[in-house]
Amino acid sequence: MHQGIAFRTAYLLTGSASDAEDSAQTGFVKAWRALPRFRPGSPFRPWLLRIVANEAHNRRRSAGRAYALELRAATTEPSGNAAPSPEGAALAREQQESLVAAVQRLDEHDRDVLTCRYLLELSEEETATVLAVRRGTVKSRTARALARLRMEVEL
């Protein structure tokens, strides 16, 4: 039930499919072992994603790899299922590459909050749990990260 979001979370934080698989799998094992410590009545998904995110961060740090985040912008389907023009497809791809490059230039905190809020579509509360920060911190980081992203895109 949570396998897809766990993998996407790990992938967006590690930038590697194999590391994401390992992080998600290890996260599930650790969550299984920690189930007796899970607080009944608390939301399960953010708790699980926090464990997976920790694994992904640990894997990225221990591997010493450069953090390369690949965004997969949602492709919009033209009206009537018509194929986009070659010019339109090329322009959309160019814009996507520009956005990916701009996000990659942001610092880790900015990338993480934007990943959770906009790519994983987590709520502020879920994002706060995943990133182990307060909800107000998520709000302020999101606002600052979006402002920095706007500046990067304009460059």
N, CA, C and O atoms as a GROMACS GRO file, in nm:
protein
  620
    1MET      N    1   0.081  -0.119   0.000
    1MET     CA    2   0.000   0.000   0.000
    1MET      C    3   0.087   0.127   0.000
    1MET      O    4   0.052   0.226  -0.064
    2HIS      N    5   0.198   0.124   0.070
    2HIS     CA    6   0.285   0.242   0.081
    2HIS      C    7   0.414   0.226   0.003
    2HIS      O    8   0.502   0.312   0.010
    3GLN      N    9   0.427   0.118  -0.071
    3GLN     CA   10   0.552   0.089  -0.140
    3GLN      C   11   0.586   0.195  -0.245
    3GLN      O   12   0.702   0.236  -0.255
    4GLY      N   13   0.488   0.240  -0.321
    4GLY     CA   14   0.514   0.337  -0.426
    4GLY      C   15   0.565   0.470  -0.372
    4GLY      O   16   0.665   0.523  -0.421
    5ILE      N   17   0.497   0.523  -0.272
    5ILE     CA   18   0.537   0.653  -0.216
    5ILE      C   19   0.670   0.641  -0.143
    5ILE      O   20   0.749   0.735  -0.142
    6ALA      N   21   0.695   0.526  -0.081
    6ALA     CA   22   0.822   0.506  -0.012
    6ALA      C   23   0.937   0.505  -0.114
    6ALA      O   24   1.041   0.567  -0.090
    7PHE      N   25   0.917   0.436  -0.226
    7PHE     CA   26   1.022   0.434  -0.329
    7PHE      C   27   1.043   0.573  -0.387
    7PHE      O   28   1.157   0.616  -0.401
    8ARG      N   29   0.933   0.644  -0.420
    8ARG     CA   30   0.947   0.778  -0.477
    8ARG      C   31   1.019   0.872  -0.381
    8ARG      O   32   1.103   0.952  -0.422
    9THR      N   33   0.985   0.862  -0.253
    9THR     CA   34   1.053   0.946  -0.153
    9THR      C   35   1.202   0.918  -0.153
    9THR      O   36   1.283   1.010  -0.160
   10ALA      N   37   1.237   0.791  -0.147
   10ALA     CA   38   1.379   0.754  -0.144
   10ALA      C   39   1.448   0.793  -0.274
   10ALA      O   40   1.562   0.839  -0.272
   11TYR      N   41   1.380   0.776  -0.387
   11TYR     CA   42   1.441   0.809  -0.516
   11TYR      C   43   1.468   0.959  -0.526
   11TYR      O   44   1.575   1.000  -0.571
   12LEU      N   45   1.372   1.038  -0.485
   12LEU     CA   46   1.390   1.183  -0.496
   12LEU      C   47   1.498   1.233  -0.400
   12LEU      O   48   1.559   1.337  -0.425
   13LEU      N   49   1.523   1.162  -0.293
   13LEU     CA   50   1.625   1.203  -0.198
   13LEU      C   51   1.763   1.148  -0.233
   13LEU      O   52   1.864   1.209  -0.199
   14THR      N   53   1.769   1.033  -0.302
   14THR     CA   54   1.898   0.975  -0.336
   14THR      C   55   1.939   1.001  -0.480
   14THR      O   56   2.058   1.010  -0.510
   15GLY      N   57   1.840   1.012  -0.570
   15GLY     CA   58   1.870   1.032  -0.711
   15GLY      C   59   1.911   0.905  -0.783
   15GLY      O   60   1.954   0.910  -0.898
   16SER      N   61   1.898   0.791  -0.717
   16SER     CA   62   1.940   0.664  -0.775
   16SER      C   63   1.832   0.559  -0.749
   16SER      O   64   1.786   0.543  -0.636
   17ALA      N   65   1.792   0.488  -0.854
   17ALA     CA   66   1.688   0.387  -0.840
   17ALA      C   67   1.734   0.272  -0.749
   17ALA      O   68   1.657   0.224  -0.666
   18SER      N   69   1.858   0.229  -0.765
   18SER     CA   70   1.905   0.117  -0.682
   18SER      C   71   1.916   0.158  -0.536
   18SER      O   72   1.880   0.081  -0.446
   19ASP      N   73   1.967   0.279  -0.510
   19ASP     CA   74   1.973   0.328  -0.372
   19ASP      C   75   1.833   0.347  -0.315
   19ASP      O   76   1.810   0.321  -0.197
   20ALA      N   77   1.741   0.391  -0.399
   20ALA     CA   78   1.603   0.411  -0.353
   20ALA      C   79   1.539   0.278  -0.315
   20ALA      O   80   1.469   0.269  -0.214
   21GLU      N   81   1.562   0.175  -0.397
   21GLU     CA   82   1.507   0.043  -0.365
   21GLU      C   83   1.563  -0.008  -0.232
   21GLU      O   84   1.489  -0.058  -0.148
   22ASP      N   85   1.694   0.006  -0.216
   22ASP     CA   86   1.757  -0.039  -0.092
   22ASP      C   87   1.707   0.041   0.028
   22ASP      O   88   1.680  -0.015   0.134
   23SER      N   89   1.695   0.172   0.010
   23SER     CA   90   1.648   0.257   0.120
   23SER      C   91   1.505   0.224   0.158
   23SER      O   92   1.473   0.215   0.277
   24ALA      N   93   1.419   0.207   0.059
   24ALA     CA   94   1.280   0.175   0.087
   24ALA      C   95   1.268   0.039   0.155
   24ALA      O   96   1.194   0.024   0.253
   25GLN      N   97   1.342  -0.060   0.105
   25GLN     CA   98   1.336  -0.194   0.164
   25GLN      C   99   1.387  -0.191   0.308
   25GLN      O  100   1.324  -0.248   0.397
   26THR      N  101   1.500  -0.126   0.330
   26THR     CA  102   1.554  -0.116   0.465
   26THR      C  103   1.460  -0.039   0.555
   26THR      O  104   1.442  -0.073   0.672
   27GLY      N  105   1.398   0.066   0.500
   27GLY     CA  106   1.300   0.143   0.576
   27GLY      C  107   1.182   0.059   0.619
   27GLY      O  108   1.136   0.070   0.733
   28PHE      N  109   1.131  -0.026   0.530
   28PHE     CA  110   1.020  -0.114   0.565
   28PHE      C  111   1.060  -0.213   0.674
   28PHE      O  112   0.983  -0.239   0.767
   29VAL      N  113   1.180  -0.267   0.663
   29VAL     CA  114   1.228  -0.362   0.765
   29VAL      C  115   1.240  -0.291   0.900
   29VAL      O  116   1.197  -0.345   1.003
   30LYS      N  117   1.298  -0.173   0.900
   30LYS     CA  118   1.312  -0.098   1.026
   30LYS      C  119   1.176  -0.060   1.082
   30LYS      O  120   1.156  -0.064   1.203
   31ALA      N  121   1.082  -0.022   0.995
   31ALA     CA  122   0.948   0.012   1.041
   31ALA      C  123   0.880  -0.111   1.103
   31ALA      O  124   0.813  -0.100   1.206
   32TRP      N  125   0.898  -0.225   1.041
   32TRP     CA  126   0.839  -0.350   1.094
   32TRP      C  127   0.893  -0.378   1.235
   32TRP      O  128   0.818  -0.413   1.326
   33ARG      N  129   1.025  -0.362   1.248
   33ARG     CA  130   1.086  -0.386   1.380
   33ARG      C  131   1.043  -0.282   1.482
   33ARG      O  132   1.038  -0.311   1.602
   34ALA      N  133   1.013  -0.160   1.436
   34ALA     CA  134   0.976  -0.052   1.528
   34ALA      C  135   0.826  -0.042   1.550
   34ALA      O  136   0.782   0.048   1.622
   35LEU      N  137   0.747  -0.130   1.492
   35LEU     CA  138   0.601  -0.123   1.509
   35LEU      C  139   0.556  -0.118   1.655
   35LEU      O  140   0.460  -0.048   1.685
   36PRO      N  141   0.621  -0.190   1.746
   36PRO     CA  142   0.578  -0.179   1.887
   36PRO      C  143   0.594  -0.037   1.944
   36PRO      O  144   0.528  -0.002   2.041
   37ARG      N  145   0.682   0.043   1.884
   37ARG     CA  146   0.703   0.180   1.932
   37ARG      C  147   0.613   0.281   1.861
   37ARG      O  148   0.610   0.398   1.899
   38PHE      N  149   0.541   0.236   1.759
   38PHE     CA  150   0.451   0.326   1.687
   38PHE      C  151   0.335   0.365   1.777
   38PHE      O  152   0.273   0.280   1.841
   39ARG      N  153   0.306   0.496   1.781
   39ARG     CA  154   0.198   0.546   1.866
   39ARG      C  155   0.063   0.521   1.800
   39ARG      O  156   0.036   0.577   1.694
   40PRO      N  157  -0.023   0.440   1.860
   40PRO     CA  158  -0.156   0.417   1.803
   40PRO      C  159  -0.231   0.550   1.790
   40PRO      O  160  -0.223   0.637   1.877
   41GLY      N  161  -0.302   0.564   1.681
   41GLY     CA  162  -0.376   0.687   1.655
   41GLY      C  163  -0.299   0.788   1.574
   41GLY      O  164  -0.358   0.883   1.521
   42SER      N  165  -0.168   0.771   1.565
   42SER     CA  166  -0.085   0.861   1.484
   42SER      C  167  -0.095   0.818   1.338
   42SER      O  168  -0.120   0.701   1.310
   43PRO      N  169  -0.076   0.912   1.245
   43PRO     CA  170  -0.079   0.873   1.103
   43PRO      C  171   0.042   0.785   1.069
   43PRO      O  172   0.155   0.817   1.104
   44PHE      N  173   0.016   0.676   1.002
   44PHE     CA  174   0.121   0.578   0.971
   44PHE      C  175   0.212   0.624   0.858
   44PHE      O  176   0.334   0.610   0.868
   45ARG      N  177   0.156   0.679   0.751
   45ARG     CA  178   0.234   0.712   0.632
   45ARG      C  179   0.349   0.808   0.662
   45ARG      O  180   0.462   0.779   0.623
   46PRO      N  181   0.326   0.921   0.730
   46PRO     CA  182   0.440   1.009   0.759
   46PRO      C  183   0.546   0.942   0.847
   46PRO      O  184   0.666   0.967   0.830
   47TRP      N  185   0.503   0.859   0.938
   47TRP     CA  186   0.598   0.786   1.025
   47TRP      C  187   0.686   0.696   0.940
   47TRP      O  188   0.808   0.694   0.956
   48LEU      N  189   0.624   0.621   0.850
   48LEU     CA  190   0.700   0.532   0.762
   48LEU      C  191   0.792   0.611   0.669
   48LEU      O  192   0.908   0.574   0.651
   49LEU      N  193   0.741   0.719   0.611
   49LEU     CA  194   0.822   0.799   0.519
   49LEU      C  195   0.940   0.865   0.590
   49LEU      O  196   1.044   0.886   0.529
   50ARG      N  197   0.924   0.898   0.717
   50ARG     CA  198   1.037   0.954   0.794
   50ARG      C  199   1.149   0.850   0.804
   50ARG      O  200   1.266   0.883   0.790
   51ILE      N  201   1.112   0.725   0.829
   51ILE     CA  202   1.211   0.618   0.838
   51ILE      C  203   1.280   0.599   0.703
   51ILE      O  204   1.403   0.587   0.697
   52VAL      N  205   1.202   0.596   0.596
   52VAL     CA  206   1.258   0.579   0.461
   52VAL      C  207   1.348   0.698   0.426
   52VAL      O  208   1.456   0.680   0.370
   53ALA      N  209   1.303   0.820   0.459
   53ALA     CA  210   1.384   0.940   0.431
   53ALA      C  211   1.515   0.935   0.507
   53ALA      O  212   1.620   0.971   0.453
   54ASN      N  213   1.512   0.892   0.632
   54ASN     CA  214   1.636   0.879   0.709
   54ASN      C  215   1.731   0.780   0.642
   54ASN      O  216   1.851   0.805   0.633
   55GLU      N  217   1.677   0.669   0.596
   55GLU     CA  218   1.760   0.569   0.528
   55GLU      C  219   1.820   0.628   0.400
   55GLU      O  220   1.937   0.607   0.370
   56ALA      N  221   1.738   0.701   0.326
   56ALA     CA  222   1.787   0.760   0.201
   56ALA      C  223   1.897   0.863   0.229
   56ALA      O  224   1.998   0.866   0.160
   57HIS      N  225   1.876   0.947   0.331
   57HIS     CA  226   1.979   1.045   0.367
   57HIS      C  227   2.107   0.976   0.412
   57HIS      O  228   2.217   1.016   0.374
   58ASN      N  229   2.093   0.872   0.494
   58ASN     CA  230   2.211   0.798   0.541
   58ASN      C  231   2.285   0.733   0.425
   58ASN      O  232   2.408   0.734   0.420
   59ARG      N  233   2.211   0.675   0.333
   59ARG     CA  234   2.273   0.609   0.218
   59ARG      C  235   2.346   0.711   0.131
   59ARG      O  236   2.457   0.685   0.085
   60ARG      N  237   2.284   0.826   0.110
   60ARG     CA  238   2.346   0.931   0.028
   60ARG      C  239   2.473   0.982   0.095
   60ARG      O  240   2.576   1.002   0.029
   61ARG      N  241   2.466   1.005   0.226
   61ARG     CA  242   2.583   1.056   0.298
   61ARG      C  243   2.694   0.953   0.301
   61ARG      O  244   2.810   0.985   0.274
   62SER      N  245   2.660   0.829   0.334
   62SER     CA  246   2.765   0.727   0.348
   62SER      C  247   2.830   0.694   0.215
   62SER      O  248   2.949   0.661   0.212
   63ALA      N  249   2.757   0.704   0.107
   63ALA     CA  250   2.813   0.675  -0.024
   63ALA      C  251   2.902   0.788  -0.072
   63ALA      O  252   2.988   0.768  -0.158
   64GLY      N  253   2.882   0.908  -0.017
   64GLY     CA  254   2.965   1.021  -0.056
   64GLY      C  255   2.939   1.068  -0.198
   64GLY      O  256   3.023   1.136  -0.258
   65ARG      N  257   2.825   1.031  -0.251
   65ARG     CA  258   2.793   1.070  -0.388
   65ARG      C  259   2.739   1.211  -0.393
   65ARG      O  260   2.683   1.262  -0.295
   66ALA      N  261   2.756   1.274  -0.505
   66ALA     CA  262   2.696   1.405  -0.526
   66ALA      C  263   2.545   1.385  -0.538
   66ALA      O  264   2.498   1.289  -0.599
   67TYR      N  265   2.473   1.474  -0.479
   67TYR     CA  266   2.328   1.466  -0.480
   67TYR      C  267   2.275   1.514  -0.614
   67TYR      O  268   2.287   1.632  -0.648
   68ALA      N  269   2.216   1.422  -0.691
   68ALA     CA  270   2.163   1.459  -0.822
   68ALA      C  271   2.015   1.426  -0.825
   68ALA      O  272   1.976   1.310  -0.839
   69LEU      N  273   1.934   1.527  -0.812
   69LEU     CA  274   1.789   1.508  -0.809
   69LEU      C  275   1.734   1.520  -0.949
   69LEU      O  276   1.757   1.619  -1.018
   70GLU      N  277   1.661   1.418  -0.993
   70GLU     CA  278   1.599   1.424  -1.123
   70GLU      C  279   1.449   1.440  -1.103
   70GLU      O  280   1.382   1.353  -1.048
   71LEU      N  281   1.399   1.553  -1.148
   71LEU     CA  282   1.256   1.578  -1.137
   71LEU      C  283   1.186   1.518  -1.259
   71LEU      O  284   1.238   1.524  -1.370
   72ARG      N  285   1.075   1.464  -1.236
   72ARG     CA  286   0.993   1.415  -1.345
   72ARG      C  287   0.867   1.500  -1.347
   72ARG      O  288   0.769   1.472  -1.279
   73ALA      N  289   0.874   1.606  -1.428
   73ALA     CA  290   0.760   1.696  -1.435
   73ALA      C  291   0.642   1.620  -1.496
   73ALA      O  292   0.658   1.544  -1.591
   74ALA      N  293   0.528   1.644  -1.440
   74ALA     CA  294   0.409   1.578  -1.492
   74ALA      C  295   0.384   1.628  -1.635
   74ALA      O  296   0.382   1.748  -1.662
   75THR      N  297   0.366   1.533  -1.721
   75THR     CA  298   0.342   1.572  -1.860
   75THR      C  299   0.193   1.600  -1.875
   75THR      O  300   0.108   1.523  -1.831
   76THR      N  301   0.166   1.710  -1.935
   76THR     CA  302   0.026   1.745  -1.959
   76THR      C  303  -0.015   1.690  -2.093
   76THR      O  304   0.058   1.698  -2.192
   77GLU      N  305  -0.133   1.634  -2.095
   77GLU     CA  306  -0.185   1.576  -2.218
   77GLU      C  307  -0.261   1.683  -2.295
   77GLU      O  308  -0.350   1.747  -2.239
   78PRO      N  309  -0.228   1.703  -2.421
   78PRO     CA  310  -0.300   1.803  -2.499
   78PRO      C  311  -0.448   1.770  -2.507
   78PRO      O  312  -0.488   1.654  -2.492
   79SER      N  313  -0.529   1.871  -2.530
   79SER     CA  314  -0.672   1.849  -2.538
   79SER      C  315  -0.705   1.756  -2.653
   79SER      O  316  -0.645   1.764  -2.760
   80GLY      N  317  -0.802   1.670  -2.630
   80GLY     CA  318  -0.843   1.576  -2.734
   80GLY      C  319  -0.741   1.468  -2.761
   80GLY      O  320  -0.748   1.403  -2.865
   81ASN      N  321  -0.646   1.446  -2.671
   81ASN     CA  322  -0.542   1.344  -2.687
   81ASN      C  323  -0.460   1.365  -2.814
   81ASN      O  324  -0.402   1.270  -2.867
   82ALA      N  325  -0.455   1.487  -2.863
   82ALA     CA  326  -0.375   1.517  -2.982
   82ALA      C  327  -0.228   1.516  -2.946
   82ALA      O  328  -0.190   1.555  -2.835
   83ALA      N  329  -0.146   1.474  -3.038
   83ALA     CA  330  -0.002   1.472  -3.014
   83ALA      C  331   0.050   1.616  -3.015
   83ALA      O  332   0.006   1.697  -3.096
   84PRO      N  333   0.143   1.647  -2.925
   84PRO     CA  334   0.198   1.783  -2.924
   84PRO      C  335   0.282   1.805  -3.049
   84PRO      O  336   0.338   1.712  -3.107
   85SER      N  337   0.291   1.930  -3.089
   85SER     CA  338   0.374   1.961  -3.205
   85SER      C  339   0.520   1.937  -3.168
   85SER      O  340   0.554   1.942  -3.049
   86PRO      N  341   0.606   1.911  -3.263
   86PRO     CA  342   0.748   1.892  -3.231
   86PRO      C  343   0.808   2.013  -3.161
   86PRO      O  344   0.890   2.000  -3.070
   87GLU      N  345   0.765   2.134  -3.204
   87GLU     CA  346   0.815   2.255  -3.140
   87GLU      C  347   0.769   2.263  -2.995
   87GLU      O  348   0.846   2.299  -2.906
   88GLY      N  349   0.642   2.229  -2.973
   88GLY     CA  350   0.587   2.232  -2.837
   88GLY      C  351   0.654   2.131  -2.747
   88GLY      O  352   0.683   2.160  -2.631
   89ALA      N  353   0.680   2.011  -2.800
   89ALA     CA  354   0.747   1.907  -2.722
   89ALA      C  355   0.890   1.950  -2.688
   89ALA      O  356   0.937   1.928  -2.576
   90ALA      N  357   0.960   2.009  -2.784
   90ALA     CA  358   1.098   2.054  -2.761
   90ALA      C  359   1.101   2.165  -2.657
   90ALA      O  360   1.188   2.166  -2.570
   91LEU      N  361   1.008   2.258  -2.665
   91LEU     CA  362   1.002   2.367  -2.569
   91LEU      C  363   0.970   2.316  -2.429
   91LEU      O  364   1.031   2.360  -2.331
   92ALA      N  365   0.876   2.222  -2.419
   92ALA     CA  366   0.841   2.165  -2.288
   92ALA      C  367   0.960   2.092  -2.227
   92ALA      O  368   0.986   2.104  -2.107
   93ARG      N  369   1.033   2.018  -2.309
   93ARG     CA  370   1.152   1.946  -2.260
   93ARG      C  371   1.260   2.043  -2.214
   93ARG      O  372   1.325   2.020  -2.113
   94GLU      N  373   1.278   2.151  -2.288
   94GLU     CA  374   1.377   2.252  -2.253
   94GLU      C  375   1.340   2.319  -2.120
   94GLU      O  376   1.427   2.343  -2.036
   95GLN      N  377   1.213   2.348  -2.101
   95GLN     CA  378   1.168   2.408  -1.976
   95GLN      C  379   1.186   2.312  -1.859
   95GLN      O  380   1.226   2.352  -1.750
   96GLN      N  381   1.156   2.184  -1.882
   96GLN     CA  382   1.174   2.084  -1.777
   96GLN      C  383   1.321   2.073  -1.739
   96GLN      O  384   1.353   2.068  -1.620
   97GLU      N  385   1.410   2.069  -1.836
   97GLU     CA  386   1.553   2.060  -1.807
   97GLU      C  387   1.603   2.183  -1.731
   97GLU      O  388   1.687   2.172  -1.642
   98SER      N  389   1.550   2.299  -1.768
   98SER     CA  390   1.587   2.422  -1.699
   98SER      C  391   1.542   2.419  -1.554
   98SER      O  392   1.615   2.462  -1.464
   99LEU      N  393   1.421   2.368  -1.531
   99LEU     CA  394   1.370   2.358  -1.394
   99LEU      C  395   1.450   2.258  -1.312
   99LEU      O  396   1.482   2.284  -1.196
  100VAL      N  397   1.483   2.144  -1.372
  100VAL     CA  398   1.564   2.043  -1.303
  100VAL      C  399   1.698   2.102  -1.263
  100VAL      O  400   1.743   2.084  -1.150
  101ALA      N  401   1.761   2.173  -1.354
  101ALA     CA  402   1.891   2.234  -1.325
  101ALA      C  403   1.879   2.336  -1.214
  101ALA      O  404   1.967   2.344  -1.128
  102ALA      N  405   1.773   2.415  -1.215
  102ALA     CA  406   1.752   2.517  -1.111
  102ALA      C  407   1.731   2.451  -0.974
  102ALA      O  408   1.786   2.498  -0.874
  103VAL      N  409   1.654   2.346  -0.969
  103VAL     CA  410   1.630   2.276  -0.842
  103VAL      C  411   1.760   2.212  -0.792
  103VAL      O  412   1.785   2.213  -0.672
  104GLN      N  413   1.840   2.158  -0.881
  104GLN     CA  414   1.966   2.095  -0.840
  104GLN      C  415   2.064   2.196  -0.781
  104GLN      O  416   2.150   2.158  -0.701
  105ARG      N  417   2.052   2.322  -0.818
  105ARG     CA  418   2.140   2.424  -0.763
  105ARG      C  419   2.098   2.470  -0.624
  105ARG      O  420   2.175   2.537  -0.555
  106LEU      N  421   1.977   2.434  -0.582
  106LEU     CA  422   1.931   2.472  -0.448
  106LEU      C  423   2.002   2.387  -0.343
  106LEU      O  424   2.055   2.280  -0.374
  107ASP      N  425   2.004   2.435  -0.218
  107ASP     CA  426   2.067   2.354  -0.113
  107ASP      C  427   1.975   2.238  -0.074
  107ASP      O  428   1.859   2.233  -0.115
  108GLU      N  429   2.028   2.148   0.005
  108GLU     CA  430   1.959   2.024   0.041
  108GLU      C  431   1.824   2.050   0.109
  108GLU      O  432   1.726   1.983   0.076
  109HIS      N  433   1.818   2.145   0.202
  109HIS     CA  434   1.693   2.173   0.272
  109HIS      C  435   1.585   2.222   0.175
  109HIS      O  436   1.469   2.181   0.185
  110ASP      N  437   1.623   2.308   0.083
  110ASP     CA  438   1.528   2.359  -0.016
  110ASP      C  439   1.478   2.247  -0.107
  110ASP      O  440   1.358   2.236  -0.132
  111ARG      N  441   1.570   2.164  -0.156
  111ARG     CA  442   1.530   2.053  -0.243
  111ARG      C  443   1.437   1.958  -0.170
  111ARG      O  444   1.337   1.913  -0.226
  112ASP      N  445   1.471   1.925  -0.045
  112ASP     CA  446   1.391   1.829   0.030
  112ASP      C  447   1.248   1.878   0.053
  112ASP      O  448   1.153   1.803   0.034
  113VAL      N  449   1.233   2.004   0.093
  113VAL     CA  450   1.099   2.055   0.122
  113VAL      C  451   1.017   2.066  -0.007
  113VAL      O  452   0.898   2.035  -0.006
  114LEU      N  453   1.079   2.109  -0.116
  114LEU     CA  454   1.005   2.117  -0.243
  114LEU      C  455   0.970   1.978  -0.296
  114LEU      O  456   0.863   1.958  -0.353
  115THR      N  457   1.059   1.883  -0.277
  115THR     CA  458   1.032   1.745  -0.317
  115THR      C  459   0.910   1.690  -0.244
  115THR      O  460   0.820   1.634  -0.305
  116CYS      N  461   0.908   1.707  -0.113
  116CYS     CA  462   0.796   1.654  -0.034
  116CYS      C  463   0.665   1.723  -0.068
  116CYS      O  464   0.563   1.658  -0.090
  117ARG      N  465   0.668   1.856  -0.072
  117ARG     CA  466   0.544   1.932  -0.091
  117ARG      C  467   0.489   1.919  -0.233
  117ARG      O  468   0.368   1.902  -0.250
  118TYR      N  469   0.574   1.927  -0.335
  118TYR     CA  470   0.523   1.938  -0.471
  118TYR      C  471   0.540   1.813  -0.555
  118TYR      O  472   0.456   1.786  -0.641
  119LEU      N  473   0.644   1.736  -0.534
  119LEU     CA  474   0.661   1.615  -0.613
  119LEU      C  475   0.590   1.496  -0.550
  119LEU      O  476   0.527   1.416  -0.619
  120LEU      N  477   0.600   1.485  -0.418
  120LEU     CA  478   0.531   1.376  -0.349
  120LEU      C  479   0.391   1.416  -0.305
  120LEU      O  480   0.312   1.332  -0.262
  121GLU      N  481   0.360   1.544  -0.317
  121GLU     CA  482   0.229   1.599  -0.282
  121GLU      C  483   0.188   1.567  -0.138
  121GLU      O  484   0.073   1.531  -0.112
  122LEU      N  485   0.285   1.579  -0.046
  122LEU     CA  486   0.256   1.559   0.094
  122LEU      C  487   0.200   1.687   0.154
  122LEU      O  488   0.232   1.797   0.108
  123SER      N  489   0.117   1.673   0.256
  123SER     CA  490   0.065   1.790   0.325
  123SER      C  491   0.177   1.854   0.407
  123SER      O  492   0.285   1.796   0.421
  124GLU      N  493   0.152   1.973   0.460
  124GLU     CA  494   0.252   2.038   0.544
  124GLU      C  495   0.284   1.952   0.666
  124GLU      O  496   0.399   1.938   0.705
  125GLU      N  497   0.180   1.894   0.725
  125GLU     CA  498   0.199   1.810   0.843
  125GLU      C  499   0.282   1.686   0.810
  125GLU      O  500   0.372   1.650   0.886
  126GLU      N  501   0.251   1.620   0.698
  126GLU     CA  502   0.327   1.502   0.657
  126GLU      C  503   0.471   1.539   0.624
  126GLU      O  504   0.564   1.467   0.660
  127THR      N  505   0.489   1.651   0.556
  127THR     CA  506   0.624   1.697   0.524
  127THR      C  507   0.703   1.724   0.651
  127THR      O  508   0.821   1.690   0.660
  128ALA      N  509   0.638   1.786   0.749
  128ALA     CA  510   0.704   1.813   0.877
  128ALA      C  511   0.750   1.683   0.942
  128ALA      O  512   0.860   1.676   0.996
  129THR      N  513   0.667   1.582   0.937
  129THR     CA  514   0.704   1.453   0.996
  129THR      C  515   0.819   1.389   0.920
  129THR      O  516   0.914   1.340   0.981
  130VAL      N  517   0.811   1.390   0.786
  130VAL     CA  518   0.916   1.328   0.705
  130VAL      C  519   1.050   1.397   0.724
  130VAL      O  520   1.154   1.331   0.732
  131LEU      N  521   1.048   1.530   0.733
  131LEU     CA  522   1.174   1.605   0.746
  131LEU      C  523   1.215   1.627   0.891
  131LEU      O  524   1.320   1.686   0.918
  132ALA      N  525   1.132   1.581   0.984
  132ALA     CA  526   1.160   1.594   1.128
  132ALA      C  527   1.177   1.741   1.169
  132ALA      O  528   1.271   1.777   1.240
  133VAL      N  529   1.086   1.823   1.123
  133VAL     CA  530   1.083   1.964   1.159
  133VAL      C  531   0.940   2.001   1.196
  133VAL      O  532   0.847   1.922   1.179
  134ARG      N  533   0.922   2.121   1.247
  134ARG     CA  534   0.788   2.168   1.281
  134ARG      C  535   0.714   2.213   1.156
  134ARG      O  536   0.774   2.242   1.053
  135ARG      N  537   0.581   2.217   1.167
  135ARG     CA  538   0.498   2.257   1.054
  135ARG      C  539   0.530   2.400   1.010
  135ARG      O  540   0.534   2.429   0.891
  136GLY      N  541   0.553   2.488   1.104
  136GLY     CA  542   0.589   2.626   1.072
  136GLY      C  543   0.720   2.634   0.996
  136GLY      O  544   0.738   2.720   0.910
  137THR      N  545   0.812   2.544   1.029
  137THR     CA  546   0.940   2.539   0.959
  137THR      C  547   0.918   2.497   0.814
  137THR      O  548   0.982   2.549   0.723
  138VAL      N  549   0.826   2.403   0.793
  138VAL     CA  550   0.793   2.361   0.656
  138VAL      C  551   0.739   2.479   0.577
  138VAL      O  552   0.777   2.501   0.462
  139LYS      N  553   0.649   2.556   0.639
  139LYS     CA  554   0.592   2.673   0.571
  139LYS      C  555   0.700   2.773   0.533
  139LYS      O  556   0.704   2.820   0.419
  140SER      N  557   0.787   2.806   0.628
  140SER     CA  558   0.889   2.907   0.599
  140SER      C  559   0.992   2.855   0.500
  140SER      O  560   1.035   2.928   0.411
  141ARG      N  561   1.032   2.728   0.514
  141ARG     CA  562   1.130   2.672   0.418
  141ARG      C  563   1.071   2.666   0.278
  141ARG      O  564   1.140   2.693   0.180
  142THR      N  565   0.943   2.632   0.269
  142THR     CA  566   0.878   2.625   0.139
  142THR      C  567   0.877   2.762   0.073
  142THR      O  568   0.911   2.776  -0.045
  143ALA      N  569   0.838   2.863   0.148
  143ALA     CA  570   0.833   2.998   0.093
  143ALA      C  571   0.973   3.045   0.049
  143ALA      O  572   0.988   3.100  -0.060
  144ARG      N  573   1.072   3.021   0.133
  144ARG     CA  574   1.209   3.062   0.097
  144ARG      C  575   1.262   2.981  -0.022
  144ARG      O  576   1.328   3.036  -0.110
  145ALA      N  577   1.233   2.851  -0.023
  145ALA     CA  578   1.280   2.766  -0.132
  145ALA      C  579   1.216   2.807  -0.265
  145ALA      O  580   1.284   2.810  -0.368
  146LEU      N  581   1.088   2.840  -0.263
  146LEU     CA  582   1.022   2.885  -0.386
  146LEU      C  583   1.080   3.018  -0.434
  146LEU      O  584   1.098   3.039  -0.554
  147ALA      N  585   1.109   3.107  -0.340
  147ALA     CA  586   1.170   3.235  -0.377
  147ALA      C  587   1.308   3.212  -0.439
  147ALA      O  588   1.342   3.274  -0.540
  148ARG      N  589   1.387   3.124  -0.379
  148ARG     CA  590   1.520   3.094  -0.434
  148ARG      C  591   1.510   3.027  -0.571
  148ARG      O  592   1.589   3.054  -0.661
  149LEU      N  593   1.410   2.939  -0.584
  149LEU     CA  594   1.390   2.871  -0.712
  149LEU      C  595   1.351   2.971  -0.820
  149LEU      O  596   1.399   2.962  -0.933
  150ARG      N  597   1.265   3.066  -0.786
  150ARG     CA  598   1.229   3.170  -0.883
  150ARG      C  599   1.354   3.247  -0.928
  150ARG      O  600   1.371   3.275  -1.047
  151MET      N  601   1.441   3.280  -0.833
  151MET     CA  602   1.564   3.352  -0.868
  151MET      C  603   1.653   3.267  -0.957
  151MET      O  604   1.714   3.318  -1.052
  152GLU      N  605   1.663   3.136  -0.929
  152GLU     CA  606   1.745   3.046  -1.010
  152GLU      C  607   1.691   3.034  -1.152
  152GLU      O  608   1.767   3.032  -1.248
  153VAL      N  609   1.560   3.026  -1.163
  153VAL     CA  610   1.498   3.010  -1.294
  153VAL      C  611   1.516   3.136  -1.377
  153VAL      O  612   1.532   3.129  -1.499
  154GLU      N  613   1.515   3.252  -1.312
  154GLU     CA  614   1.530   3.378  -1.384
  154GLU      C  615   1.672   3.400  -1.432
  154GLU      O  616   1.694   3.478  -1.525
  155LEU      N  617   1.770   3.334  -1.371
  155LEU     CA  618   1.911   3.353  -1.410
  155LEU      C  619   1.939   3.302  -1.547
  155LEU      O  620   2.052   3.311  -1.594
   0.00000   0.00000   0.00000
